[in-house]
């Protein structure tokens, strides 16, 4: 389960700020371990922390380890949900799994045509392929390259797409719009969050 933790300050702002460094160190530690996906202050006061896919015991232990919780500076409200869909690149498991990330880089003289052709191939995958978690197509600032950043449940499920004649036809049409294209599959080796 993904958990949205809403923090409400129980002490004056001066006390919150006096212990901010300890809280930030806690955020970074758990962010670097993949347990915290996103966090930040709320405009109306308090803060929000979004966790990775943790069970009830793990989220309870996480909350209890926060210096703000230990010192009575903030209370936590927990909203849990089943995280079925995530934007490509968002890895919700705090421990390595079989998932892979595809990075496909192509140089092109016509980025609009290349993006359209690659989008046609990815749209087919999105409608037909098991294990496809989503894709993000990027165009370089210079306009000479595009990148497909896609997430898959496993390398085996990714490999299957090359047995689909419709995908290979569409991918070939994409390749014809590029001057060069190369892809690699990756797994997360380490997470480093901002230290500020």
C-alpha positions in Angstrom: 0.0 0.0 0.0 1.0 3.6 -0.7 0.5 5.9 2.3 -0.1 9.6 2.3 1.0 10.9 5.7 -0.4 14.3 6.6 1.6 16.0 9.4 0.0 18.6 11.6 2.2 20.8 13.8 1.5 20.6 17.5 4.1 23.1 18.6 4.9 26.7 17.8 6.8 27.4 14.5 10.0 28.1 16.4 10.0 24.6 17.8 9.4 23.1 14.4 12.3 25.1 12.9 14.6 24.2 15.8 14.2 20.5 14.9 14.0 20.9 11.1 17.5 19.6 10.5 16.8 16.3 12.3 13.5 15.9 10.4 15.3 16.5 7.1 17.9 14.0 7.9 15.1 11.5 8.6 13.5 12.3 5.3 16.7 11.9 3.4 17.6 8.6 5.1 14.3 7.0 4.2 14.2 8.6 0.8 17.6 7.2 0.0 16.3 3.8 1.1 13.3 4.1 -1.2 10.7 4.2 1.6 9.7 7.9 1.0 8.8 8.9 -2.5 7.9 12.6 -2.0 7.6 15.1 0.8 7.1 18.7 1.4 5.4 21.5 3.4 1.7 22.4 2.9 0.9 26.1 2.2 -1.6 26.2 5.1 0.9 24.6 7.5 2.0 21.1 8.3 3.5 18.8 5.7 2.8 15.7 3.6 5.0 12.6 3.1 4.1 10.0 0.4 5.6 6.6 1.1 6.6 3.7 -1.2 4.7 0.4 -1.1 4.9 -0.3 2.6 2.9 -2.6 4.8 1.1 -1.3 8.0 4.0 -2.3 10.3 6.6 -0.6 8.1 4.6 2.7 7.9 4.0 2.6 11.6 7.7 2.1 12.2 8.5 4.9 9.8 6.2 7.4 11.5 7.6 6.4 15.0 11.1 7.0 13.8 10.5 10.6 12.8 12.2 13.0 15.3 9.2 15.3 15.0 6.9 12.4 16.1 9.2 11.4 18.9 9.4 15.0 20.3 5.6 15.6 19.9 6.2 18.3 17.3 3.8 16.8 14.7 1.0 14.4 14.6 0.4 12.1 11.6 -2.9 11.2 9.8 -2.5 8.2 7.4 -4.4 7.7 4.2 -3.6 4.4 2.4 -4.3 3.3 -1.1 -3.3 0.6 -3.5 -0.9 2.2 -6.0 -1.8 0.5 -9.2 -0.6 3.2 -11.6 2.6 5.3 -11.5 4.2 7.6 -13.9 7.2 6.0 -15.6 10.3 6.3 -13.5 8.4 6.3 -10.2 9.5 3.1 -8.5 7.1 2.4 -5.6 8.9 -0.7 -4.2 11.4 0.2 -1.5 13.4 -3.0 -2.3 14.6 -4.2 -5.7 12.2 -6.2 -7.7 12.2 -7.6 -11.3 11.2 -4.3 -12.8 13.4 -2.7 -15.5 13.6 0.8 -16.9 14.1 1.2 -20.6 16.0 4.2 -21.9 15.9 4.5 -25.7 17.9 7.4 -27.1 17.6 8.4 -30.8 19.1 11.2 -32.8 16.9 12.7 -35.4 16.6 15.5 -37.9 12.9 15.6 -37.5 11.9 15.3 -33.8 8.2 15.8 -34.3 8.1 12.9 -36.8 10.2 10.7 -34.6 8.1 11.4 -31.5 4.9 10.6 -33.5 6.3 7.4 -34.9 7.6 6.2 -31.5 4.3 7.2 -29.9 2.5 4.9 -32.3 4.8 2.0 -31.3 4.4 2.8 -27.6 0.6 3.2 -27.9 0.4 -0.3 -29.4 2.5 -1.7 -26.5 0.3 0.2 -24.0 -2.8 -1.6 -25.4 -1.4 -5.1 -25.8 1.7 -5.8 -23.7 1.7 -7.5 -20.3 4.1 -5.9 -17.8 4.1 -2.4 -19.4 4.0 0.2 -16.7 4.1 3.4 -18.8 6.3 5.5 -21.0 7.5 9.1 -21.1 8.8 10.5 -24.5 11.2 13.4 -24.2 12.7 15.7 -26.8 16.1 17.3 -26.3 16.3 21.0 -25.7 18.4 21.3 -28.9 15.8 19.3 -30.8 18.2 16.8 -32.2 17.3 13.8 -30.1 14.4 12.0 -28.4 14.3 9.7 -25.4 11.8 7.0 -24.5 11.8 6.4 -20.8 9.6 3.4 -20.0 9.0 1.1 -17.1 8.4 -2.7 -17.3 7.5 -5.3 -14.6 10.3 -7.6 -15.8 12.9 -8.0 -18.6 11.1 -11.1 -19.8 7.9 -9.2 -20.4 9.8 -6.5 -22.2 11.5 -9.1 -24.4 8.1 -10.4 -25.6 7.3 -7.2 -27.5 9.8 -8.1 -30.1 7.8 -11.2 -31.0 4.8 -9.0 -31.9 4.9 -8.2 -35.7 2.8 -5.1 -35.3 5.2 -3.6 -32.7 8.2 -4.5 -34.8 6.6 -2.8 -37.9 5.8 0.3 -35.9 9.3 0.4 -34.3 10.8 0.0 -37.8 8.8 3.0 -39.0 10.1 5.0 -36.0 13.7 3.9 -36.7 13.4 5.2 -40.3 12.8 8.7 -38.9 16.0 8.7 -36.9 19.7 8.9 -37.7 20.6 6.5 -34.9 18.8 4.8 -32.1 19.9 2.6 -29.2 18.2 1.3 -26.1 19.4 -0.3 -22.8 17.5 -1.7 -19.8 18.3 -0.6 -16.3 17.6 -1.4 -12.7 17.9 0.9 -9.7 21.3 0.6 -8.0 21.1 3.5 -5.6 18.8 6.4 -4.7 20.2 9.8 -3.7 17.8 12.4 -2.5 18.5 16.2 -2.1 20.4 17.0 1.0 18.8 20.3 1.8 
